[in-house]
Amino acid sequence: MSTSTTVALHRRTFNELTSKTLEASGFSPLFSRLYAARGIAQPTDIEWKLSQLPSPALLKGIDAVSERLIQAIEQRERILIVADYDADGATACAVGLRGLRAMGAEVSYIVPNRFEFGYGLTPEIVALAAKESPKVIVTVDNGIASVDGVAAARALGVDVVVTDHHLPGDTLPDTPTIVNPNQPGCPFPSKAIAGVGVMFYVLLALRTKLRERGVYTQDTQPDLNRLLDLVALGTVADVVPLDGVNRRLVEAGLRRMREGRANVGINALFEISKRDMKKATAYELGFMLGPRINAAGRLEDISLGIECLTTDDPARAAEIAAELDQLNRERKSIEAGMREEADQLITATITPEQRSIVVTDSTWHQGVVGIVAGRLREAHHRPTIVFAPGDDGELKGSGRSIPGFHLRDALDLVSKRRPELMRKFGGHAMAAGLTIAEVNFVAFAREFERVASELLTPDQLEQRVESDGSFALTEFDFETAHALHQHVWGQAFPPPMFDDEFTVIDSRIVALKHTKLRLKREGRIFDAIRFGCTDAPPQPMRAAYKVSLSEYQGNQRLELIIERWWPVTPNVV
């Protein structure tokens, strides 16, 4: 459906006046341009101070939630956290456990087995939770769609505190204690905060209330900053947009890691990943630590990941990290097989005119469908849903989308037109989960394609590389490369990509699947690599690339990571 020759190169636009204003305030010309192209309007927008965060008081429902949790603490009522089974859910659970215990709560947790119970606070999960006799259930990273589950809990006399960030449906759960920035009428400025961020904010508000009641002073209150490494991990791993709030939370967490003040589980995950925590970046969180936590939830039980993040025993943390690493290796193997089979299905059945990809196979593993959907979306630049068999004739699906196509809204449209096709669904603009009857697969794929055809424009379907333009050689040095490397980049705040013309001095294949190059530009020689490509590089070429600091035997050097190349200078838009 797409090849490297059809990928277009676009240059990000930016406001020249904003760039000049930022430059006048002390930013370099390069960073001023990068910031202006990412919506930064003034210097304070890029400050990393935690004092810049919006007040927890802006969250609708935060007072009611704080009061209910204080009552539970004062009366020694049992609190049970019901967590989601991904890295955001695991970190949110760990933050909740650590924070509530630090404030004197009696709290434990359960995580629904995704293969047995599915997602969220269902009546079945409530029945399971009731065996532990809680007085309060706290959902983390789920609950906003759990209308039936909340009703079941309250029928048993159990109060439910919902902390979530997912988009609500038409009906909210019947409980007065909901904190979700995406619920109707919530004035909190960030709608992109992850589930772990919501739980962190609940703890901030709770601590403030306890301090106002004289339980703590500024000097005696629990140090919630100790949880920021967990908040950073969950935020990056959940691939939520890195708006100003999320960037500050991630930066604060990374700073603790680099200073050697992370929780022992985070440290163990860095060690098993063979990465230096003192040089931690968002990349390690998203591509090294996050997948290892997620592997537990995908293949077995996310409780293993939660234990890694809550233990204070370094030996136990190392032991769990090794188990998570092994699970991640198994996940990669399963994913590779599914991806190969999916590619064959796409080649055989899907035409270039199609606007969406919907695939399934009776042998696929439902714990890996999301990551396979992401890989297919990247390769073919189409909204993609991958299904695997569930129980009782069901298919469990996970979808990933492209910019401009709101996946949850698209599924909502499918549901309104053909309400019999989906048993349940939920999610975000870029990711969603759903359950359908196996017999409805063909009808669902057809209806989803119809919605995609109506909503997607040809421009949105064009696979493109977004560039920040040329990298001035006057700024190309170790100091700048280090600053780029250390910066918080991610979803909706993308890492800088540049494009320039080069002469290829030489190239060779390494590890059977990558191309190593030496390039020349304006008399300067550059080392470069393009991962996952063995095609002969064009000569000369225009390359879209990122600037990297590579390290070998203790020596650092500048290297270009090539994303795409073109045989002739493309029309840069």
Solvent accessible surface area in square Angstrom, and as a share of the most:
residue,aa,sasa,rsa
1,M,63,0.28
2,S,32,0.21
3,T,82,0.48
4,S,42,0.27
5,T,111,0.65
6,T,82,0.48
7,V,5,0.03
8,A,27,0.21
9,L,1,0.00
10,H,20,0.09
11,R,90,0.33
12,R,47,0.17
13,T,122,0.71
14,F,64,0.27
15,N,88,0.45
16,E,110,0.49
17,L,135,0.67
18,T,28,0.16
19,S,9,0.06
20,K,123,0.52
21,T,67,0.39
22,L,0,0.00
23,E,62,0.28
24,A,94,0.73
25,S,59,0.38
26,G,69,0.66
27,F,56,0.23
28,S,45,0.29
29,P,74,0.47
30,L,2,0.01
31,F,24,0.10
32,S,0,0.00
33,R,46,0.17
34,L,0,0.00
35,Y,10,0.04
36,A,12,0.09
37,A,23,0.18
38,R,27,0.10
39,G,65,0.62
40,I,7,0.04
41,A,64,0.49
42,Q,96,0.43
43,P,44,0.28
44,T,61,0.35
45,D,42,0.22
46,I,9,0.04
47,E,55,0.25
48,W,64,0.22
49,K,124,0.52
50,L,56,0.28
51,S,97,0.62
52,Q,67,0.30
53,L,28,0.14
54,P,25,0.15
55,S,55,0.35
56,P,29,0.18
57,A,79,0.61
58,L,74,0.37
59,L,4,0.02
60,K,87,0.37
61,G,26,0.25
62,I,7,0.03
63,D,81,0.42
64,A,40,0.31
65,V,0,0.00
66,S,0,0.00
67,E,70,0.31
68,R,28,0.10
69,L,0,0.00
70,I,1,0.01
71,Q,70,0.31
72,A,0,0.00
73,I,21,0.10
74,E,105,0.47
75,Q,113,0.50
76,R,140,0.51
77,E,21,0.09
78,R,70,0.26
79,I,0,0.00
80,L,0,0.00
81,I,0,0.00
82,V,0,0.00
83,A,1,0.01
84,D,11,0.06
85,Y,33,0.13
86,D,40,0.21
87,A,1,0.01
88,D,0,0.00
89,G,0,0.00
90,A,0,0.00
91,T,0,0.00
92,A,0,0.00
93,C,0,0.00
94,A,0,0.00
95,V,0,0.00
96,G,0,0.00
97,L,2,0.01
98,R,41,0.15
99,G,1,0.01
100,L,0,0.00
101,R,123,0.45
102,A,56,0.44
103,M,6,0.03
104,G,34,0.33
105,A,9,0.07
106,E,65,0.29
107,V,10,0.06
108,S,24,0.16
109,Y,57,0.22
110,I,23,0.12
111,V,20,0.11
112,P,4,0.02
113,N,55,0.28
114,R,43,0.16
115,F,56,0.23
116,E,121,0.54
117,F,50,0.21
118,G,7,0.06
119,Y,82,0.31
120,G,7,0.07
121,L,1,0.01
122,T,24,0.14
123,P,57,0.36
124,E,101,0.45
125,I,0,0.00
126,V,3,0.02
127,A,60,0.47
128,L,62,0.31
129,A,0,0.00
130,A,38,0.29
131,K,161,0.68
132,E,60,0.27
133,S,83,0.54
134,P,5,0.03
135,K,95,0.40
136,V,0,0.00
137,I,1,0.01
138,V,0,0.00
139,T,0,0.00
140,V,0,0.00
141,D,1,0.01
142,N,1,0.01
143,G,2,0.02
144,I,3,0.02
145,A,69,0.54
146,S,13,0.08
147,V,52,0.30
148,D,98,0.51
149,G,1,0.01
150,V,0,0.00
151,A,54,0.42
152,A,28,0.22
153,A,0,0.00
154,R,98,0.36
155,A,88,0.68
156,L,107,0.53
157,G,48,0.46
158,V,12,0.07
159,D,49,0.25
160,V,1,0.01
161,V,0,0.00
162,V,0,0.00
163,T,0,0.00
164,D,1,0.01
165,H,5,0.02
166,H,27,0.12
167,L,51,0.25
168,P,25,0.16
169,G,31,0.30
170,D,144,0.75
171,T,86,0.50
172,L,55,0.27
173,P,5,0.03
174,D,106,0.55
175,T,16,0.09
176,P,99,0.62
177,T,10,0.06
178,I,10,0.05
179,V,0,0.00
180,N,0,0.00
181,P,0,0.00
182,N,31,0.16
183,Q,10,0.04
184,P,84,0.53
185,G,70,0.67
186,C,11,0.06
187,P,88,0.55
188,F,0,0.00
189,P,85,0.54
190,S,3,0.02
191,K,95,0.40
192,A,19,0.14
193,I,2,0.01
194,A,0,0.00
195,G,0,0.00
196,V,0,0.00
197,G,0,0.00
198,V,0,0.00
199,M,1,0.00
200,F,5,0.02
201,Y,1,0.00
202,V,0,0.00
203,L,0,0.00
204,L,32,0.16
205,A,10,0.08
206,L,0,0.00
207,R,39,0.14
208,T,47,0.27
209,K,47,0.20
210,L,4,0.02
211,R,63,0.23
212,E,125,0.56
213,R,119,0.43
214,G,61,0.58
215,V,81,0.46
216,Y,35,0.13
217,T,77,0.45
218,Q,126,0.56
219,D,138,0.71
220,T,91,0.53
221,Q,34,0.15
222,P,19,0.12
223,D,78,0.40
224,L,4,0.02
225,N,66,0.34
226,R,138,0.50
227,L,9,0.05
228,L,3,0.02
229,D,0,0.00
230,L,0,0.00
231,V,0,0.00
232,A,0,0.00
233,L,0,0.00
234,G,0,0.00
235,T,0,0.00
236,V,22,0.12
237,A,16,0.13
238,D,32,0.17
239,V,94,0.54
240,V,10,0.06
241,P,56,0.35
242,L,6,0.03
243,D,41,0.21
244,G,20,0.20
245,V,12,0.07
246,N,0,0.00
247,R,14,0.05
248,R,22,0.08
249,L,0,0.00
250,V,0,0.00
251,E,17,0.08
252,A,3,0.02
253,G,0,0.00
254,L,0,0.00
255,R,87,0.32
256,R,22,0.08
257,M,0,0.00
258,R,45,0.16
259,E,93,0.42
260,G,48,0.46
261,R,127,0.46
262,A,18,0.14
263,N,18,0.09
264,V,41,0.24
265,G,0,0.00
266,I,0,0.00
267,N,55,0.28
268,A,7,0.05
269,L,0,0.00
270,F,2,0.01
271,E,112,0.50
272,I,51,0.26
273,S,11,0.07
274,K,174,0.74
275,R,87,0.32
276,D,72,0.37
277,M,22,0.10
278,K,147,0.62
279,K,84,0.35
280,A,0,0.00
281,T,5,0.03
282,A,8,0.07
283,Y,108,0.41
284,E,8,0.04
285,L,0,0.00
286,G,21,0.20
287,F,134,0.56
288,M,40,0.18
289,L,0,0.00
290,G,1,0.01
291,P,25,0.16
292,R,26,0.09
293,I,0,0.00
294,N,18,0.09
295,A,0,0.00
296,A,0,0.00
297,G,2,0.02
298,R,35,0.13
299,L,23,0.11
300,E,101,0.45
301,D,65,0.34
302,I,2,0.01
303,S,33,0.22
304,L,33,0.16
305,G,0,0.00
306,I,0,0.00
307,E,60,0.27
308,C,0,0.00
309,L,0,0.00
310,T,30,0.17
311,T,21,0.12
312,D,101,0.52
313,D,69,0.36
314,P,88,0.55
315,A,74,0.57
316,R,67,0.25
317,A,0,0.00
318,A,50,0.39
319,E,98,0.44
320,I,0,0.00
321,A,1,0.01
322,A,46,0.36
323,E,74,0.33
324,L,0,0.00
325,D,10,0.05
326,Q,94,0.42
327,L,11,0.06
328,N,3,0.02
329,R,142,0.52
330,E,74,0.33
331,R,9,0.03
332,K,110,0.47
333,S,78,0.50
334,I,58,0.29
335,E,16,0.07
336,A,62,0.48
337,G,33,0.32
338,M,7,0.03
339,R,68,0.25
340,E,106,0.48
341,E,72,0.32
342,A,0,0.00
343,D,44,0.23
344,Q,111,0.49
345,L,57,0.28
346,I,5,0.02
347,T,120,0.70
348,A,84,0.65
349,T,89,0.52
350,I,21,0.11
351,T,66,0.38
352,P,89,0.56
353,E,131,0.59
354,Q,50,0.22
355,R,60,0.22
356,S,2,0.01
357,I,0,0.00
358,V,17,0.10
359,V,7,0.04
360,T,33,0.19
361,D,46,0.24
362,S,94,0.60
363,T,107,0.62
364,W,12,0.04
365,H,59,0.26
366,Q,27,0.12
367,G,0,0.00
368,V,0,0.00
369,V,5,0.03
370,G,4,0.04
371,I,30,0.15
372,V,0,0.00
373,A,0,0.00
374,G,9,0.08
375,R,86,0.31
376,L,0,0.00
377,R,49,0.18
378,E,97,0.43
379,A,34,0.27
380,H,24,0.11
381,H,28,0.13
382,R,24,0.09
383,P,0,0.00
384,T,0,0.00
385,I,0,0.00
386,V,0,0.00
387,F,0,0.00
388,A,0,0.00
389,P,45,0.29
390,G,21,0.20
391,D,89,0.46
392,D,138,0.72
393,G,43,0.41
394,E,36,0.16
395,L,6,0.03
396,K,41,0.17
397,G,8,0.07
398,S,16,0.10
399,G,0,0.00
400,R,54,0.20
401,S,0,0.00
402,I,0,0.00
403,P,92,0.58
404,G,60,0.58
405,F,4,0.02
406,H,60,0.27
407,L,0,0.00
408,R,28,0.10
409,D,73,0.38
410,A,0,0.00
411,L,0,0.00
412,D,36,0.19
413,L,52,0.26
414,V,0,0.00
415,S,27,0.17
416,K,127,0.54
417,R,86,0.31
418,R,85,0.31
419,P,93,0.58
420,E,99,0.44
421,L,1,0.01
422,M,18,0.08
423,R,138,0.51
424,K,94,0.40
425,F,53,0.22
426,G,27,0.26
427,G,8,0.08
428,H,49,0.22
429,A,36,0.28
430,M,55,0.25
431,A,28,0.21
432,A,7,0.06
433,G,33,0.32
434,L,8,0.04
435,T,5,0.03
436,I,0,0.00
437,A,10,0.08
438,E,96,0.43
439,V,137,0.79
440,N,32,0.16
441,F,39,0.16
442,V,93,0.54
443,A,23,0.18
444,F,0,0.00
445,A,23,0.18
446,R,156,0.57
447,E,10,0.05
448,F,0,0.00
449,E,35,0.16
450,R,116,0.42
451,V,0,0.00
452,A,0,0.00
453,S,53,0.34
454,E,91,0.41
455,L,83,0.42
456,L,7,0.03
457,T,65,0.38
458,P,101,0.64
459,D,105,0.54
460,Q,55,0.24
461,L,20,0.10
462,E,62,0.28
463,Q,25,0.11
464,R,95,0.35
465,V,13,0.08
466,E,58,0.26
467,S,0,0.00
468,D,8,0.04
469,G,6,0.06
470,S,43,0.28
471,F,2,0.01
472,A,44,0.34
473,L,37,0.19
474,T,128,0.75
475,E,35,0.16
476,F,9,0.04
477,D,60,0.31
478,F,104,0.43
479,E,143,0.64
480,T,22,0.13
481,A,3,0.02
482,H,91,0.41
483,A,41,0.31
484,L,10,0.05
485,H,68,0.31
486,Q,41,0.18
487,H,19,0.08
488,V,0,0.00
489,W,24,0.08
490,G,25,0.24
491,Q,60,0.26
492,A,72,0.56
493,F,2,0.01
494,P,40,0.25
495,P,49,0.31
496,P,9,0.06
497,M,18,0.08
498,F,1,0.00
499,D,0,0.00
500,D,9,0.05
501,E,85,0.38
502,F,5,0.02
503,T,65,0.38
504,V,16,0.09
505,I,70,0.35
506,D,65,0.34
507,S,46,0.30
508,R,147,0.54
509,I,84,0.43
510,V,32,0.19
511,A,74,0.57
512,L,166,0.83
513,K,118,0.50
514,H,32,0.14
515,T,1,0.01
516,K,41,0.17
517,L,2,0.01
518,R,102,0.37
519,L,0,0.00
520,K,88,0.37
521,R,24,0.09
522,E,137,0.61
523,G,60,0.57
524,R,86,0.31
525,I,74,0.38
526,F,12,0.05
527,D,49,0.26
528,A,0,0.00
529,I,13,0.07
530,R,20,0.07
531,F,114,0.47
532,G,62,0.59
533,C,14,0.08
534,T,69,0.40
535,D,86,0.44
536,A,90,0.70
537,P,26,0.16
538,P,22,0.14
539,Q,104,0.46
540,P,83,0.52
541,M,5,0.02
542,R,28,0.10
543,A,0,0.00
544,A,0,0.00
545,Y,1,0.01
546,K,65,0.27
547,V,19,0.11
548,S,29,0.18
549,L,20,0.10
550,S,25,0.16
551,E,92,0.41
552,Y,147,0.56
553,Q,149,0.66
554,G,63,0.60
555,N,105,0.54
556,Q,80,0.36
557,R,85,0.31
558,L,30,0.15
559,E,12,0.05
560,L,2,0.01
561,I,38,0.20
562,I,6,0.03
563,E,78,0.35
564,R,48,0.18
565,W,21,0.07
566,W,15,0.05
567,P,84,0.53
568,V,110,0.63
569,T,71,0.41
570,P,25,0.16
571,N,140,0.72
572,V,51,0.29
573,V,111,0.64
